Amino acid sequence: MLKLNFPEYSFKLKSKENKPAIFSILRKKYFVLTPEEWVRQHCVKYLISEKNYSISLLNEERQIHLNGISKRYDIVGFKPDGAIELVVECKAPHIDINQETFDQIARYNMVLKAEYLMITNGLKHYFCQMDYKKETYVFLETLPSH
């Protein structure tokens, strides 16, 4: 798989139905190793190793309902009190991050109400902090440590 713009991490890999698979430490099982899954698992390791998120305060690939439509977010980080602190949208490395990507995470965040947003394709990362009082956001160089 492609080298991503994250620190180097080790992963449990195996063959699943003659396809490469990667172990998700959050979902506790193997998933087919798609380019997006490669980015997602790097991002999880980044949040744990570099930003000090506890595994117990992260989850991935969960369903939410948005205007009566079921959608799945990639990663959510919680505060110890259960409030959502972070929403992460992962794309495959060959997918450009554009306005449509920002619109997608903004729609998810209308339901989730996170303080921070992260968008990554593994090569480029964007971080935002929401300001709900001013109904705006600011781009950050990185996420604050947890």
N, C-alpha and C positions, 0 to 999 in steps of 0.2 A: 504493500500500500504506500501511497504518497506520504512523504515527510511533511508534517504540518508545522505551523508556526506556534507550537507549544513546546514546553520542555519535553525531553524524551521520557516516556513512561513505559513500563512493561505491562503486557496484557496476557490474559489466558486466551489462547486461540486453539481451535480444533476444527475438524471437518464435520459438517452436519449435512447429511443428505448430499454428499459429494460437493458441498460448497463450503468455503471458509466461514468460520463463525467466531465471534468474539464474546467473551463473558461480560455481562453487565453486573457490576458489583451492587447496583441499586435494585435491579429486578431479579438478581440471583439466578440467572440462567443465560444460556448462549443464544445469540441472535445472528442471523446471516450478516456477514461482514460487508455491508454496502458502503459506499463512500460516505454517506450521511451518518451511518452508525459509527464509522471510524472517527469522524469529527465529534459526534456526541460523546463517545467514550473518552476521548482526549479531554473534552471540556469537563466532564465529571471529575476526572483525575486532577485537572487544573484547579477546579473549585475546592477540592479536598486538600491537595498538596500545597498549592500556592496561596489560596484565599482562606484556608483554615475552616472550611465548612465541615461540619460533622456529617457523616454518611446518613445519620438518622434525620437530618434536616434537609435532605435532598430527595427528590423523586423525579422520575422521567417517564415520558410517553404515557401521560394520563389524559383521559378524556375530559373535555369541558363542553358546555353548551353555550353557543353564541347565537343569539337571535333564532333559537329553535333548531340550530344546526350543530351536530356533534363535530368537534375538532379535537386534535390531540396536540398538546404542547410538548416540547422536547425536554426541557429541564426546568424545575422550579426549586428555588431555595427558600426555606422558611426561617423565620426568627424563632427563638426558643419558645415564644408565647403562641406559636402557630400561625401568626400573620405571615403573609407572603412577602418576602423581601426582594426576590430576584426571579425574573423570567428570562430564559435563554432560548433563542431560536437558532437551530443548527441547520446549515445547508451543506450539501456536498461541495468539495473544493472547486469543481468546475462551474458551479452556479454563482453568478455575480450577485453581490448584495446591492440591491437597488431600492427604489422607492416602494415597490411592491412588497419587498421583504419588511421594510419598516412599517408599512401599512398593516401587514399580517400580525406582527408582534403588537402593534398598537391596538388592533381589534381584540387580541387575546387579553391584553392588559386592561381593556374596558371591563372585563369580567374579573380578572385576577387582582388588579390594583396593587401591583408591585412597586417598590420604591426604586428598584434598579432594573434595567433591561440590558441584555447582552445579545448581540447578533454576531454569529461567526460562520465562516465557511472553512474554518481551519487554517486559512492563510491570512485572512483579514478579520480583525475583531473590532466591534464597535460597542461602546459602553455608554449608557445614558442614566441620568438620575432624574426622576420625575419630580415636578413641583406641582402638586394638585391645587394648591391655593392660587397660583398664578396661571394654572392650566398650560404649563409649558414643560420643557425638559432641557437639560444641559448635557452636552457630550463630556465624557470624562476620559482621561488618559488610560485608566484602568479601574477595576472594581476595588472598593475598599476591602480590606481583609475582614473576615467575619469574627 
